[in-house]
Amino acid sequence: MNDVSMTSPIVKLTGLTRSFEQGGVRIDVLRGIDLAIRPGEIVALVGPSGSGKSTLLQAVGLLEGGFGGSIEIAGVDATRLGSDGRTGLRRDHLGFVYQFHHLLPDFNARENVVLPQLVAGKTREEADARAGELLDVLGLGARKEHRPSQLSGGEQQRVAVARALANRPQLVLADEPTGNLDEATSDKVLEQFLQLVREEGSAAIVATHNERLAARMDRVFRLHEGKLE
């Protein structure tokens, strides 16, 4: 693991809570989560389906409201920001990889990695160069001009990894990033993901139910009955 003990957290959760009402019954999904992740640290979030892993990632990703407690990203308390402020934090500091790649079907692999960079203000030349660099590292140099429908599941997910890292985020949030792949492909994609995240100097939180994959990461947290163990 990288020596990150003296660096300030990229994300800090304090007393994070989330509850839902279902059929008149209150369900406490998150019950006072405290967590700090520092730059360069890759953390596994383990738990069975329904344990709240995705809810916790949605909180860190500032993707929805309704949470109690404090969420700090890059030293900024996101709970004090409006919609535009949260959008800016996501754009400038966070990258996302989901179980399903969610690539844009009408654009090729390179264009899927270029587009979020254009949104962030990069020039087309800069975005093209960065996309080519990432796709080459991920072994997709010969597949850049292929659309998602022409790529295998593993290739599509590697494009999604490149897209997540395109804007050099300080923190990558990955929700079951290999959960839709067979075991051999899953191992290969995860290994490339971890290597690239480390090379880029990013931190990552990876939600998974796979203990074997979790063991490859720097720290492992288990989400049980709304609390981290």
Stockholm file with secondary structure:
# STOCKHOLM 1.0

chainA/1-229         MNDVSMTSPIVKLTGLTRSFEQGGVRIDVLRGIDLAIRPGEIVALVGPSGSGKSTLLQAVGLLEGGFGGSIEIAGVDATRLGSDGRTGLRRDHLGFVYQFHHLLPDFNARENVVLPQLVAGKTREEADARAGELLDVLGLGARKEHRPSQLSGGEQQRVAVARALANRPQLVLADEPTGNLDEATSDKVLEQFLQLVREEGSAAIVATHNERLAARMDRVFRLHEGKLE
#=GR chainA/1-229 SS CCCCTTSCCSEEEEEEEEEEEETTEEEEEEEEEEEEECTTCEEEEECCTTSSHHHHHHHHTTCCCCCEEEEEETTEEGGGCCHHHHHHHHHHHEEEECSSCCCCTTSCHHHHHHHHHHHTTCCHHHHHHHHHHHHHHTTCGGGTTCCGGGSCHHHHHHHHHHHHHTTCCSEEEEESTTTTSCHHHHHHHHHHHHHHHHHHTCEEEEEESCHHHHTTSSEEEEEETTEEC
#=GC SS_cons         CCCCTTSCCSEEEEEEEEEEEETTEEEEEEEEEEEEECTTCEEEEECCTTSSHHHHHHHHTTCCCCCEEEEEETTEEGGGCCHHHHHHHHHHHEEEECSSCCCCTTSCHHHHHHHHHHHTTCCHHHHHHHHHHHHHHTTCGGGTTCCGGGSCHHHHHHHHHHHHHTTCCSEEEEESTTTTSCHHHHHHHHHHHHHHHHHHTCEEEEEESCHHHHTTSSEEEEEETTEEC
//
